[in-house]
Amino acid sequence: MVAGGVVRFEMFYGMSDNKWRWVDIDSARGRAGYVPRDRDERAAHEGAGQTPAWVGGAMKPVNEEQPVNEDQPVILDMDPGVDDALAIVLAAHSPELRVTGICTVSGNVPVDLGTANSLKILEMMGRTDITVYAGGERPLRRKPVHALEVHGASGLGEAELPPPRSGPAGPAVPFLVDALTEMAGEIVVIATGPLTNLARAEMLVPGVLGRAKEVVVMGGALREPGNVAPRSEFNFFADPHAARLVVNSGANLTLVPLDATRQVFLSRQEIQQQLTAVPTTYAAFCEAATRTPMAWARQRSDCDGIHLHDPLAVALVIDRELCGVESRRLDVETEGQLTAGMVVVDERHPPPAEPWGTETRCALSADRQRFMQMFMARVLR
């Protein structure tokens, strides 16, 4: 904020010389004007092949030559949920990805509500070409667990979207099996909810998850404390038996646990700055949706924002340099009264003679600035 409701950030102003300039946006009057900068300061932010993206209240250059896939077919398996909703927007706005379907599962919200939320978001985006499939209503063995106190009664915080005009295209598990069979070795499955659907697909057709090019799972915690129990992350806690089955399925698995996702944080101030500077439908949706989880977090800590757990899993498929990934031998606890859903990592040195657990790629760190550049440019655009 400069003065009198004027917001200043850095971007291309559209001048013929294509130079970076400070731009003042007067939201009250709906006008903009550039502020010339001295040669040295301007040169520090110029470079060939760079485009602007929003970072913490200022537009900064992003190198377009980041390593990405091109037109990668993906299936999203999720429980929308606020951060799942933002993950849908990120995936659908990313040209590197081709979303072939969204499968819903009981988790943050009951599956019927999550299915309706997926359809609402796609209709808001004008992406009714993406089909939605309704999945598991309950975990493999335990009673359903939800997080409506975090995500709100609707699952979308305080965001209000019209009821969907259509319904799901069919059940999730047969769709998963058919898609992975017909496009074996091509599809990346991005799972950001409990793994019930993936487990049931594997139980129905053993080895089917191994037909995925990759299965990227947001779930678990290695060294981080849990977010629903002392050592358990919500998705693995909600269906620990499914998590264990998927981890040990032989699929080409990459785990994106709380160790990485707690490093990407969206503050209320960042959303407000973006909404003031660029008052788009998506920024307004994000601001309204995140009010509820942010209020829930403020009641329990000094946190005034939301961790972008699920969008990070999507972003990692787009840009493999976002996270530091290391291999760990691990398994998932299913029976412990205090530890159900806990990821148990074998860190013994030297390792035991008999291999224990499953060798799994785990994202253990995240480049917040790089990620937020992508998120702000594609979700709050």
C-alpha positions in Angstrom: 0.0 0.0 0.0 1.4 3.4 -1.0 -1.3 5.9 0.1 -5.0 6.5 -0.3 -5.9 3.0 -1.4 -3.2 2.8 -4.0 -1.3 -0.5 -4.3 2.1 -0.7 -5.8 3.6 -3.8 -7.4 6.1 -4.7 -10.1 5.0 -6.0 -13.5 5.2 -5.4 -17.3 3.3 -2.2 -17.9 2.9 -2.9 -21.6 5.4 -0.2 -22.8 7.2 -0.8 -26.1 10.5 -1.3 -24.4 9.2 -4.2 -22.3 10.9 -3.0 -19.1 9.9 -3.9 -15.6 8.4 -1.0 -13.7 6.6 -0.3 -10.5 2.9 0.1 -11.2 0.4 1.9 -8.9 -3.0 0.4 -8.9 -5.7 2.7 -7.6 -8.6 0.3 -7.0 -11.0 3.0 -6.0 -10.6 4.8 -9.3 -9.9 1.8 -11.4 -6.7 3.1 -13.0 -3.0 2.4 -13.1 0.2 4.3 -13.8 3.8 3.3 -13.9 6.6 4.7 -11.7 10.0 5.0 -13.4 12.9 3.4 -11.6 16.6 4.1 -11.9 18.6 1.9 -14.3 20.4 -0.2 -11.7 17.4 -1.1 -9.7 15.4 -1.9 -12.9 18.2 -4.0 -14.3 18.2 -6.2 -11.3 14.7 -7.5 -12.1 15.1 -7.8 -15.9 16.0 -11.0 -17.8 15.2 -12.8 -21.0 12.3 -15.1 -20.9 10.8 -13.9 -17.7 7.2 -13.2 -16.8 5.6 -11.8 -13.7 3.9 -13.7 -10.9 2.5 -12.5 -7.5 4.7 -13.0 -4.4 3.8 -11.6 -1.0 2.3 -8.3 -2.3 4.8 -7.7 -5.1 5.1 -9.0 -8.7 8.4 -10.7 -9.2 10.1 -12.3 -12.3 9.7 -16.0 -12.7 11.9 -17.9 -15.1 9.7 -19.6 -17.6 12.3 -22.3 -18.2 11.3 -24.3 -15.1 11.2 -28.0 -15.7 7.7 -29.1 -16.4 5.7 -31.8 -18.1 3.7 -31.1 -21.2 0.0 -32.1 -21.4 0.4 -34.7 -18.6 -2.8 -36.6 -18.1 -3.8 -36.7 -14.5 -6.6 -38.0 -12.3 -7.4 -36.1 -9.1 -8.6 -38.2 -6.2 -9.8 -35.9 -3.4 -12.2 -34.8 -0.7 -13.1 -31.1 -1.3 -12.5 -29.4 1.2 -11.0 -25.9 0.9 -7.4 -26.8 0.0 -8.7 -29.6 -2.4 -10.8 -26.9 -4.1 -7.7 -24.7 -4.6 -5.9 -27.7 -5.9 -8.6 -28.2 -8.5 -8.3 -24.6 -9.6 -4.5 -24.9 -9.9 -4.7 -28.2 -11.9 -7.4 -26.9 -14.3 -5.5 -23.6 -14.9 -2.2 -25.4 -15.6 -1.5 -26.1 -19.3 1.1 -28.7 -18.3 -1.7 -30.9 -17.0 -4.8 -32.5 -18.7 -7.3 -33.4 -16.0 -9.0 -36.6 -17.2 -11.3 -36.9 -14.2 -11.9 -36.1 -10.6 -12.7 -38.9 -8.1 -14.2 -37.9 -4.8 -13.9 -39.7 -1.4 -15.1 -39.4 2.1 -12.7 -37.3 4.1 -12.8 -33.6 4.9 -16.5 -33.8 4.1 -18.9 -36.7 3.3 -18.5 -37.9 -0.2 -21.8 -36.6 -1.5 -20.8 -33.1 -0.4 -17.3 -33.4 -1.8 -18.8 -34.6 -5.1 -21.1 -31.6 -5.3 -18.3 -29.2 -4.4 -16.1 -30.6 -7.2 -19.0 -30.0 -9.7 -19.6 -26.5 -8.4 -15.9 -25.5 -8.8 -15.7 -26.9 -12.3 -18.9 -25.0 -13.3 -17.5 -21.8 -11.7 -14.4 -22.3 -13.9 -16.4 -23.2 -17.0 -14.6 -26.6 -17.1 -17.6 -29.0 -17.3 -15.5 -31.0 -19.8 -13.8 -32.5 -16.7 -15.9 -35.4 -15.4 -16.5 -36.2 -11.7 -16.8 -39.7 -10.3 -18.2 -40.4 -6.8 -16.1 -42.7 -4.6 -16.0 -44.3 -1.2 -18.6 -43.3 1.3 -16.6 -44.8 4.2 -13.1 -46.0 4.9 -12.1 -49.7 4.5 -12.6 -50.6 8.1 -12.9 -47.6 10.5 -15.8 -45.3 11.0 -15.8 -42.1 8.8 -13.9 -39.1 10.0 -14.6 -35.6 8.8 -13.2 -32.1 9.3 -16.2 -29.8 8.9 -15.0 -27.7 11.9 -12.0 -26.8 9.7 -13.6 -26.5 6.3 -17.1 -25.3 7.2 -20.5 -26.9 6.9 -20.4 -26.7 3.1 -16.7 -27.8 2.9 -15.9 -24.5 1.1 -15.7 -22.2 4.0 -17.8 -19.1 3.5 -17.7 -19.3 -0.3 -21.1 -19.5 -1.8 -21.5 -21.2 -5.2 -24.7 -22.2 -7.1 -25.9 -25.8 -6.8 -24.3 -27.9 -9.6 -26.4 -28.4 -12.7 -25.2 -31.9 -13.3 -24.2 -35.0 -11.3 -21.3 -37.4 -11.2 -20.6 -39.4 -14.3 -20.4 -42.7 -12.3 -18.5 -44.5 -9.6 -14.9 -43.7 -9.0 -13.3 -47.2 -8.6 -14.3 -48.6 -12.0 -13.2 -45.3 -13.6 -9.8 -45.6 -12.0 -9.4 -49.2 -13.0 -10.5 -48.5 -16.6 -8.4 -45.4 -17.0 -5.2 -47.0 -15.6 -5.8 -50.0 -17.8 -6.5 -48.1 -21.0 -3.7 -45.6 -20.5 -1.1 -47.8 -18.7 2.1 -46.0 -18.0 0.7 -42.6 -19.0 -1.6 -41.3 -16.2 -0.4 -39.6 -13.0 -2.8 -40.1 -10.1 -2.7 -37.2 -7.6 -4.4 -38.2 -4.4 -5.1 -35.5 -1.8 -7.7 -37.2 0.4 -7.9 -40.5 2.2 -6.8 -43.3 -0.1 -9.9 -45.4 0.0 -10.6 -45.3 -3.7 -7.1 -46.2 -4.7 -7.1 -49.1 -2.2 -10.4 -50.4 -3.4 -9.1 -50.3 -7.0 -6.0 -52.2 -6.0 -8.2 -54.8 -4.1 -10.4 -55.2 -7.2 -7.6 -55.5 -9.7 -4.3 -56.3 -7.9 -1.4 -54.4 -9.5 -3.6 -51.8 -11.1 -1.9 -48.9 -9.3 1.4 -50.1 -10.8 0.0 -49.2 -14.2 0.0 -45.5 -13.2 3.0 -43.5 -14.5 3.1 -42.2 -10.9 0.9 -42.0 -7.8 1.5 -38.7 -6.0 -0.1 -38.8 -2.5 -0.5 -35.8 -0.1 -0.5 -37.6 3.2 1.4 -38.6 6.2 4.0 -37.0 8.4 7.6 -38.3 8.8 9.2 -36.1 11.4 6.5 -33.4 11.7 3.8 -33.7 14.4 0.4 -34.8 13.1 -2.5 -32.5 12.5 -5.3 -34.7 13.8 -3.4 -36.8 16.3 0.1 -36.5 17.8 1.8 -38.5 15.1 -0.9 -38.8 12.4 -1.9 -36.6 9.4 -5.6 -36.4 8.6 -5.7 -38.4 5.3 -3.8 -41.4 6.6 -5.7 -41.2 10.0 -9.0 -41.2 8.2 -8.3 -44.5 6.4 -5.0 -46.0 7.7 -5.7 -49.4 6.2 -6.1 -47.8 2.7 -2.9 -45.8 3.2 -0.9 -48.9 4.1 -2.3 -50.9 1.2 -1.4 -48.1 -1.3 2.1 -47.6 0.2 2.8 -51.3 -0.2 1.1 -51.8 -3.5 4.3 -51.6 -5.6 3.1 -48.4 -7.3 5.5 -45.7 -8.4 4.7 -43.6 -5.3 5.8 -40.1 -4.3 4.6 -39.0 -0.9 4.0 -35.3 -0.1 3.8 -35.3 3.7 3.3 -32.5 6.2 7.1 -32.2 6.3 6.9 -30.4 3.0 3.3 -28.9 3.0 3.8 -27.0 6.2 6.5 -25.0 4.4 4.0 -23.5 2.0 1.7 -21.0 3.7 -0.8 -18.5 2.4 -1.5 -15.6 4.7 -4.7 -13.6 5.0 -2.7 -10.5 4.2 -1.5 -12.0 0.9 -5.0 -12.8 -0.2 -6.3 -9.4 0.7 -3.5 -7.7 -1.2 -4.2 -9.8 -4.3 -7.9 -9.2 -4.0 -7.4 -5.5 -3.8 -4.9 -5.4 -6.7 -6.7 -7.9 -9.0 -10.3 -8.4 -7.8 -11.0 -11.6 -9.8 -13.6 -14.3 -9.3 -10.9 -16.7 -8.2 -9.3 -14.3 -5.7 -12.8 -13.6 -4.2 -13.5 -17.4 -4.0 -10.2 -18.1 -2.3 -10.7 -15.3 0.2 -14.2 -16.5 1.1 -13.3 -20.2 1.2 -10.2 -19.7 3.4 -11.9 -17.6 6.0 -13.2 -20.6 7.9 -9.9 -22.6 8.1 -8.0 -19.4 8.9 -10.4 -18.6 11.8 -10.1 -22.2 13.1 -6.3 -21.9 13.0 -6.3 -18.5 14.8 -8.3 -20.0 17.6 -5.6 -22.6 18.2 -2.4 -20.7 17.5 -1.0 -17.3 16.2 -1.3 -18.6 12.7 -3.2 -16.2 10.4 -3.3 -18.2 7.2 -3.6 -21.6 5.7 -1.1 -24.3 4.7 -1.6 -25.2 1.0 -1.2 -29.0 1.5 -3.1 -30.2 -1.5 -2.1 -27.6 -4.1 1.6 -28.5 -3.3 1.0 -32.1 -4.5 -0.5 -30.8 -7.8 2.3 -28.2 -8.2 5.0 -30.9 -7.7 3.7 -32.7 -10.8 4.0 -29.5 -12.8 7.5 -28.5 -11.5 9.7 -31.2 -10.1 12.2 -28.6 -8.7 9.6 -27.4 -6.1 10.5 -30.0 -3.5 13.5 -31.7 -2.1 12.7 -35.4 -2.5 14.5 -38.2 -0.7 14.0 -41.9 -0.5 12.8 -43.5 2.8 11.8 -47.0 3.9 8.5 -46.7 5.6 5.1 -48.3 6.4 1.8 -47.1 7.9 0.5 -48.0 11.4 -3.1 -49.3 11.3 -4.0 -50.6 14.7 -2.4 -48.4 17.3 -4.9 -46.6 19.6 -2.6 -43.6 19.7 -0.8 -43.9 16.4 -3.3 -45.1 13.7 -2.2 -43.5 10.4 1.3 -42.8 11.6 4.0 -43.1 9.0 6.8 -45.2 10.5 10.2 -44.6 9.0 13.1 -47.1 9.4 16.1 -44.9 10.2 18.3 -47.6 11.7 22.0 -47.4 10.8 23.3 -49.6 9.6 20.0 -50.9 8.0 18.8 -54.3 9.1 19.8 -57.4 7.1 16.2 -58.0 6.2 14.7 -55.0 4.4 11.8 -53.5 6.3 9.0 -51.3 4.9 8.7 -50.0 1.4 11.3 -47.7 -0.3 9.3 -44.6 -1.0 10.1 -41.1 -2.5 9.2 -38.4 0.0 9.1 -34.7 -0.4 10.8 -33.3 2.7 11.2 -29.7 1.8 9.5 -27.1 -0.4 10.6 -23.9 -2.2 7.9 -21.5 -0.9 8.7 -18.6 -3.1 8.8 -20.7 -6.3 5.5 -22.4 -5.3 3.8 -19.2 -4.3 4.7 -17.6 -7.6 2.9 -20.4 -9.4 -0.1 -20.4 -7.0 -0.7 -16.7 -7.1 -0.4 -16.6 -10.9 -2.7 -19.5 -11.5 -5.2 -19.7 -8.7 -5.6 -16.1 -7.7 -5.3 -14.8 -11.2 
